[in-house]
Every structure is written in C-alpha cells, then in structure tokens.
Amino acid sequence: MPVVLGGIIPESDAGRLKQGGIKGIYTPRDYMLADILLDIVHLVEREADARVNA
C-alpha cells in the first residue's frame, strides 16, 4: 500500500521522504482536493498493478 503524507513539510525534507519510500507528499499549496484524490487513486492503481504483475 503506498504511503502518502500531508501537512507542512519543508521542501528540504521532501526528497529524503520520497527516497525513503513515501509515494506522495501534499502540502498546503496543494489545495485542489480533486487533483489530490485522483493522484492517490492513481498511486493505489499502480501499486495494485505492480503486485499483480510481480
């Protein structure tokens, strides 16, 4: 299951978090809720496809 984070996350930390396996990071500047939800759906779909094809 992909892990996503949200909140006030310094840009300097975002790269390390993604390297550590975080699949999505959403901050206050990501305010378009429909876009965030669609992104999360795509993350889950990619993860499910990867498991099926593994």
C-alpha positions, -999 to +999 in steps of 0.1 A: +000+000+000+015+033-010+021+058+019+013+095+015+019+124+037+002+157+041+010+188+061+036+215+064+067+196+052+098+216+044+110+212+008+144+201+021+127+171+037+105+161+007+134+145-013+145+124+017+110+113+024+105+102-012+138+083-011+126+066+020+095+053+002+068+079+006+048+079-026+030+113-023+035+145-004+008+171-001+013+205+014-010+235+019+000+247-016-017+215-029-052+227-023-070+212-053-087+183-035-100+166-066-064+166-080-051+151-048-077+124-047-071+115-083-034+113-077-040+090-047-063+068-068-035+065-095-009+056-068-031+028-055-038+016-090-001+015-099+007-004-067-021-029-074-008-034-110+027-039-097+016-066-073-005-084-100+025-084-124+051-094-098 
